[in-house]
Amino acid sequence: MKQMTQNGRLEGENAEQNNTKNSQEKIEEFIHNQKAKTTITKTKSDMKVFQRYLETVNKGEKQIEDLPKAELDHLLCKFFINVRKANGDGYEPSSLSSFQRSLQRY
């Protein structure tokens, strides 16, 4: 038989709420951990694409951090206009947006 607690709830309700809360916290933690891993992987991958692009325009010897702001702005504009997949196809607009977010994170 369930008994009432001091705050007027049944004992079983408290346990159920705690289990639900723990479950929700576990789910949120899992999502956060997965997102962090995939975000890091995506950022690294996109930075490799940008570095390959820099190599094609003879700027590959420089690190992105060492480029003057004006030059970096110019190269980023050219990158988004000219970047292609390894097979020569263009990227989808959503992929270009993803590149932009990765470059911002970096």
N, C-alpha and C positions, 0 to 999 in steps of 0.2 A: 504494500500500500504506500502511496506517495504521501509525504508529509509537507505541510506548508512551511516555508522559511519565514524569517522575520520580515522580509519585504513583500510577503504575500504571494510569492511564486511557489510552485511545486518544485520539489528537489529535482525531479527528472527534467523539468524545463531548463534549469540552470545547466545541467550536464549537457543537454542537447544544444543549448546556445553556445556553450564553450566548445563543443565539438564542431559546430558550424563555424564558429569564429576561427578555430584552429585550422579547419579545412580551408577557409577563405584565405587566411594568412599564408598557408602553404602554397595555395594556388598563385597568389600574388607574388610570393617570393620566387616560385618556379618561373613565372613569366618574366619577372625582373632579371633573373639570372640568365635565362635564355636570350632575352633581348640584348643584354649586355654583350654576350658572347657573339651573337650574330651581327650586332652593330659594329663591334670591333673588327670582325672578319670582313664585313662589307667595306668599312673605311679603309682597311689595308689593301683590299683588292682594288678599290677605286683609285687609291693613291698610286698603285702600280700602273694602272692605265694612264693616269696623268703623267707619271714619270716616263713611260714609254713615249707618250706624245712629246714631252720635252726633248727626248732624245732625237725624235724625227725633225725637230726644228733647231737642232744643235744647241740645246740648252740643258741637255741631259747631265752634263758634268756638274751642274749647280744644284744645290738643295733648294727646295721651295722656300725655305726660311731665309736664304741668302739673296733671293731676287729682290731688287728694288720694287717698291709698291707699284709704280707706274708700269714697269715691265711685267710684273705679275698680273696686273689688271689686263694688260694687252694680251698676254699669253692665255689667260683664262677665257677671254672673249673668243680668241682664235680656237681654243680647245673645244668650246661648246659648239662652235660652228662646224669644225672640221673633224671631230673625233669619230672614229669608225671602229667597228668590231674587227677582230682578227681576220674574219672572212671578207671584210670590205663593206659589209652592210652598215647602214646607219643605226643609231640607237633610237629607241622609242622615247617620246617626250618624258614619260615617267622615269625612265632610266637616267635621262639627263638631269632631271630634278633630284634624283637620288645621288648622282655624282656631286651635284652642287651641295647637298646636305653633308656628304662625306668630306668634301673639301672644307666646309665650314667647321666640322668637328675637328679636323686635323689641325 
